[in-house]
Amino acid sequence: MRAVFFDLDGTLLEFTRGYGELLADAFRAVEGEVRPEWVERYDEAFFEVLEDCGPEPYRRGFAAAGADAEPETLVAALREAEIEATRPPEEARSTLEDLGEQYSLGVLTNGTPEWQTDKLRAHGLESHFDAVVTSYDAGAHKPDAAVFRLAEERLPAERYAMVGDDPAADVQGARNAGWTAHEYDGDGFGDLPGALDWR
């Protein structure tokens, strides 16, 4: 049995707009404006919490921003903006269907479980996968080996492959864990089945 894990952001889902724009949209949607100091304070708090796999990084980021609205309202606005600004690559669904006939499939992504699963579900991708593993589940982010070891526990197989767009986190992290790795270049999923190298 062989298993193929996919990164989420930048691989299974492509962003049509930058993250900074989406954050600004969330503030505008709720507050009617965006202030540079809000964004700066959000980023500082959010990334500090996220790096440590701390609880509720989005809510804590917005709580630190200093805007008037409730943090939960801003979190919901950002989640909606991010879902609207992402889309699966060309031929992703048909490729996943084909690969699912040959391999067990999983998602291995840095981020919080609920946030990443919401995006998968919103784009109708969740049903293609036998396991979804996030860095928060492992208490560490890719390329840390703990993330890959947890993926092996969640989806037992004899051999593993990783498909992702980040050369360090996805590709080198997978290879360091003893997996095969394929760097996704953003050109769609049409050639993916033949590109997997199981050496």
C-alpha positions as CSV (number, residue, x, y, z in Angstrom):
1,M,0.0,0.0,0.0
2,R,1.2,3.5,-0.9
3,A,-0.1,6.8,0.3
4,V,0.1,10.3,-1.2
5,F,-0.2,13.4,1.0
6,F,-0.9,16.9,-0.4
7,D,-0.1,20.3,1.0
8,L,-3.2,22.5,1.1
9,D,-2.4,26.2,0.7
10,G,-0.5,26.8,-2.6
11,T,-1.1,23.2,-3.8
12,L,-4.6,21.8,-3.4
13,L,-5.9,25.4,-3.2
14,E,-4.5,28.4,-5.1
15,F,-4.8,31.9,-3.8
16,T,-6.2,34.5,-6.2
17,R,-5.3,37.3,-3.9
18,G,-2.5,38.0,-1.4
19,Y,-3.1,37.3,2.3
20,G,-2.6,41.0,3.2
21,E,-5.4,41.9,0.9
22,L,-7.7,39.3,2.6
23,L,-6.9,40.6,6.0
24,A,-7.6,44.1,4.9
25,D,-10.9,42.9,3.4
26,A,-11.9,41.4,6.7
27,F,-11.3,44.6,8.6
28,R,-13.2,46.6,6.0
29,A,-16.2,44.2,5.9
30,V,-16.6,44.5,9.7
31,E,-15.2,47.9,10.6
32,G,-15.8,49.8,7.4
33,E,-12.1,50.7,7.3
34,V,-8.6,49.2,7.7
35,R,-5.8,50.9,9.7
36,P,-2.1,50.0,9.3
37,E,-1.7,49.6,13.0
38,W,-4.5,47.0,13.2
39,V,-2.8,44.9,10.5
40,E,0.6,45.3,12.2
41,R,-0.6,44.3,15.6
42,Y,-2.7,41.4,14.2
43,D,0.3,40.0,12.3
44,E,2.6,40.2,15.3
45,A,0.2,38.4,17.6
46,F,-1.1,35.9,15.0
47,F,2.3,34.7,13.9
48,E,3.7,34.5,17.4
49,V,0.8,32.2,18.5
50,L,0.9,30.2,15.2
51,E,4.6,29.5,15.4
52,D,4.1,27.9,18.9
53,C,1.0,26.0,17.8
54,G,-0.8,28.1,20.5
55,P,-4.6,28.1,20.8
56,E,-6.9,30.3,18.6
57,P,-4.3,32.2,16.6
58,Y,-6.8,34.1,14.5
59,R,-8.9,35.2,17.4
60,R,-5.9,36.2,19.4
61,G,-4.5,38.1,16.4
62,F,-7.7,40.1,16.1
63,A,-8.0,40.6,19.8
64,A,-4.5,42.2,19.7
65,A,-5.3,44.4,16.7
66,G,-7.3,47.0,18.7
67,A,-10.3,47.3,16.4
68,D,-13.7,47.9,17.9
69,A,-15.5,44.7,16.6
70,E,-15.5,41.4,18.5
71,P,-12.6,39.2,17.4
72,E,-14.9,36.3,16.5
73,T,-16.7,38.5,14.0
74,L,-13.4,39.4,12.3
75,V,-12.3,35.8,12.3
76,A,-15.5,34.8,10.5
77,A,-15.0,37.6,7.9
78,L,-11.4,36.5,7.3
79,R,-12.4,32.9,6.9
80,E,-15.0,33.9,4.4
81,A,-12.6,36.1,2.5
82,E,-10.0,33.3,2.4
83,I,-12.5,30.7,1.1
84,E,-13.7,33.1,-1.6
85,A,-10.1,33.8,-2.7
86,T,-9.0,30.2,-3.1
87,R,-9.7,27.6,-5.8
88,P,-8.5,24.1,-6.7
89,P,-6.0,23.9,-9.5
90,E,-7.0,22.9,-13.0
91,E,-7.9,19.1,-13.2
92,A,-7.5,18.7,-9.4
93,R,-10.7,16.9,-8.8
94,S,-10.3,14.4,-11.7
95,T,-6.7,13.8,-10.8
96,L,-7.6,13.1,-7.2
97,E,-10.2,10.7,-8.3
98,D,-7.7,8.8,-10.5
99,L,-5.0,8.8,-7.8
100,G,-7.6,7.6,-5.2
101,E,-8.1,4.4,-7.2
102,Q,-4.4,3.6,-6.8
103,Y,-3.3,5.1,-3.5
104,S,-4.5,6.2,-0.1
105,L,-4.7,10.0,-0.1
106,G,-4.2,12.5,2.7
107,V,-3.7,16.2,3.3
108,L,-0.7,17.3,5.3
109,T,-0.8,21.1,6.0
110,N,0.5,23.7,8.4
111,G,-2.3,25.4,10.2
112,T,-5.2,24.8,12.5
113,P,-7.5,21.8,12.0
114,E,-10.8,23.6,11.8
115,W,-9.6,26.4,9.5
116,Q,-8.0,24.0,7.0
117,T,-10.8,21.5,7.1
118,D,-13.3,24.3,6.5
119,K,-11.5,25.3,3.3
120,L,-11.4,21.7,2.1
121,R,-15.1,21.2,2.7
122,A,-16.1,24.6,1.2
123,H,-14.4,23.6,-2.1
124,G,-15.8,20.0,-2.1
125,L,-12.4,18.4,-1.7
126,E,-12.7,16.7,1.7
127,S,-14.3,13.5,0.4
128,H,-11.2,12.7,-1.7
129,F,-9.0,12.1,1.4
130,D,-8.6,9.3,3.9
131,A,-6.8,11.5,6.4
132,V,-6.3,15.3,7.1
133,V,-3.3,16.0,9.3
134,T,-2.4,19.5,10.4
135,S,0.7,20.9,12.1
136,Y,-1.5,21.7,15.1
137,D,-2.3,18.1,15.4
138,A,1.4,17.3,15.7
139,G,2.4,20.3,17.8
140,A,5.0,21.2,15.2
141,H,5.1,22.6,11.7
142,K,6.5,21.2,8.5
143,P,9.4,20.4,7.9
144,D,9.6,19.0,11.4
145,A,9.6,15.2,11.3
146,A,6.9,15.0,13.9
147,V,4.3,16.1,11.3
148,F,5.3,13.4,8.9
149,R,5.4,10.7,11.7
150,L,1.9,11.6,12.7
151,A,0.7,11.4,9.1
152,E,2.1,7.8,9.0
153,E,0.2,7.0,12.1
154,R,-3.1,8.4,10.7
155,L,-2.7,6.7,7.3
156,P,-0.6,3.5,7.6
157,A,1.2,2.5,4.3
158,E,4.4,0.9,3.1
159,R,5.6,4.0,1.2
160,Y,4.7,7.7,1.2
161,A,4.9,10.6,-1.2
162,M,4.4,14.3,-0.6
163,V,3.1,16.8,-3.1
164,G,3.6,20.4,-2.1
165,D,4.7,23.8,-3.4
166,D,7.2,24.7,-0.6
167,P,10.7,23.4,-1.3
168,A,11.8,23.4,2.4
169,A,8.6,22.5,4.3
170,D,7.1,20.1,1.8
171,V,9.8,18.7,-0.3
172,Q,12.9,18.6,1.9
173,G,10.8,17.9,5.0
174,A,9.3,14.8,3.3
175,R,12.6,13.6,2.0
176,N,14.2,14.0,5.5
177,A,11.3,11.8,6.8
178,G,12.2,9.1,4.2
179,W,9.3,9.9,1.8
180,T,9.3,10.6,-1.9
181,A,8.5,14.2,-2.7
182,H,7.2,16.1,-5.7
183,E,7.4,19.9,-5.8
184,Y,4.2,21.3,-7.2
185,D,5.0,24.1,-9.7
186,G,1.5,25.6,-10.0
187,D,0.9,24.4,-13.6
188,G,-2.2,22.3,-12.7
189,F,-2.6,18.6,-11.7
190,G,-2.9,17.1,-15.2
191,D,0.6,15.6,-15.3
192,L,0.8,14.7,-11.6
193,P,0.1,10.9,-11.8
194,G,3.0,10.3,-14.1
195,A,5.3,12.7,-12.1
196,L,5.2,10.8,-8.9
197,D,8.6,9.1,-8.4
198,W,8.5,6.2,-6.0
199,R,12.2,5.5,-6.0
